[in-house]
Amino acid sequence: TDDTPAPAVIMFHGNAGNARNHESWAMEFARRGYVVVVPDLYGSGDSEAYFTGYLPNVEGPESMGAATGAESLIYEADMFYQYTLTLPYVDADNILSTGHSMGGVPAFAMGAYYNAKGIIVAAGTSAWNFANATEMDPSDPQYKYWEAWKEYTGNTVVLMGDVEHSKTLDPAQMDKSIQQKGLATLQKYDGYENVERIEPDTEYGSFEDGHGYAFIVEPQRIHEAAFVSTTTIGNLLNYGQQFVDEVPNPIDWQDQVWPVKDYTGLFGTFAFVAFLCAFALLLIEEVRAFEGVKRPLPRNVGFRGPGLIIASLVALLVPYLVIKTDVFGIVGGKEGWNLWQMGFHINYSNLGFGVVVGLALVCCLGTLIYILAERKKKGLTPTEFGMTPAGYEASAPTGSKAKAVVGMILRTALLAFIVIFVGWAYAALQVEILGTDFYAWYFGIKDIPISKFVHYLPYLGVFVLAFVVLSIDMNVIRRLPTTGNETKDTVIAIVVNVLLAVAVVIAIVAVKWFFQSTGNAADASWLWSMGLDTQRIWGLPVGMTCAVAGSTFLYRKTGNIWLCALLVGSIACIMGLLYGSMRFHYLTFYC
């Protein structure tokens, strides 16, 4: 309260991240009574600013690097630090400045300039360009902060995973990385001006007297794992509780509850998508205007024998091919500028968008092959693909058939809009009343920022078209023989489709995690080409599971392929855009 101000922690997120990445850090400090301030930096999360940040007159590819430059980061970080100082319930003499990766720049700068009670930086890769600079132009906007940093000898702790900087477990390479990054920082402190090397995991000076320094190397912790590592979070809490004058609610650093939050968020995400699908069925059954959305399940014309086996194997391999080829060089991570030129605001792009486009391209080819192979044999018509309403074949005039299909699509679109609106309203209510949303490992469901929705529309259009093709591939071409039990058929179809969609992606995550954790370069040479750490695709299996399970369930219940595309495609798109923003990821290729 204003009468009992508490210590505060300011957390600056990293490249391609947002404030929600720090949720595990934040809730643990909040449990201990700290006030926690976690901003969305320019263009990230719910931030409105993007190219018009610190360098508003820069245009073209160069503008894409402006928001990640040290000038911009420090400029906005100063605003957030000043804001924190105005909070009457914050003890201004007990503020910790912390950051991850790119957020290490503002963490070092603000902590030094405002003489914070302590600075803790985890995985501060780009931070060292600022911290170890030997000279700077006095006219540079960063100069006054850099000058303060050169004089700062307050409590500082650096947390580094043993493979994230040197990319190897080779002791010589690791030691070189540690000396390059930490030695100059230690030499600022009295009595250590002439020290020739820094020993990791050693405390220098005195934290109790407010002049301590430590460079902690955490075993087998890769870059983004700082958010989900009990070791990293434990170190943050351990030192964070040492630095302030008094901890309002001291709790041992080993007592961490954030994993429960993530698992609950994961369950909540699945449950929320299931609710939306169930609500759609309720409307179809109870609202007369939506009767035409449902039609009898079309006859089973899926591949059999060798064709089904080949289609299933292709389904397993395609995610790897898409990821390995960077979406065939079209709109993947390294081709972000292509999106910008095609009218897509890159601020709202994400890895999931590229993967969906790549999957849809391959499925288009597969659908064409299927039609050519089965058209005459099975007499394929649009009805077999769930694209026509009930009674379509009985309609005589061509105009009547077209009108019936258009009517079915429009009713389906209205249904999808109502379901998504209700979902958005609930999410908004949950945020306002309960103060939370569903979130687990970079993914989840949250309130849609209406101000940004216009920028979502190009992505929504592509997702819907992609899900027409993807849904046909999953539910028509790969449809299994019936067991004679509708419920059993639905469950089997969902399980099989989910396994085919996410098994390889999960395997890629697991194998890449292992390679990165052991310093093996194989993850970059043959497994992955999108230039991202493992954790950046944690949300992909979750999103694919929701999309595939929802699409399969709705098709089995309604026989309507448009419902899969318009409802599930829109849900998948919005989920990806809300939590999958990779704006900074694309920027890094142009900095």
Secondary structure, 3 states (H helix, E strand, C coil): CCCCCEEEEEEECCCCCCHHHHHHHHHHHHHCCCEEECCCCCCCCCCCCCCCCCCCCCCHHHHHHHCCCHHHHHHHHHHHHHHHHHCCCEEEEEEEEEEEHHHHHHHHHHHHHCCCCEEEEECCCCHHHHHCCCCCCCCCCCHHHHHHHHHCCCCEEEEEECCCCCCCCCHHHHHHHHHHHHHHHHCCCCCCCCCCCCCCCCEEEECCCCEEEEEEEECCCCHHHHHCCHHHHHHHHHHHHHHCCCCCCCCCCCCCCHHHHHHHHHHHHHHHHHHHHHHHHHHHHHCHHHHHHCCCCCCCCCCCCHHHHHHHHHHHHHHHHHHHCCHHHCCCHHHHHHHHHCCCCHHHCEHHHHHHHHHHHHHHHHHHHHHHHHHHHHCCCHHHHCCCCCCCCCCCCHHHHHHHHHHHHHHHHHHHHHHHHHHHHHHHHHHHHCCCCEECCCCEECCCCHHHHHHHHHHHHHHHHHHHHHHHHHHHHCCCCCCCCHHHHHHHHHHHHHHHHHHHHHHHHHHHHHHHHCCCCHHHHHHCCCCCCHHHHCHHHHHHHHHHHHHHHHHHHHCCHHHHHHHHHHHHHHHHHHHCECHHHHHCCCC
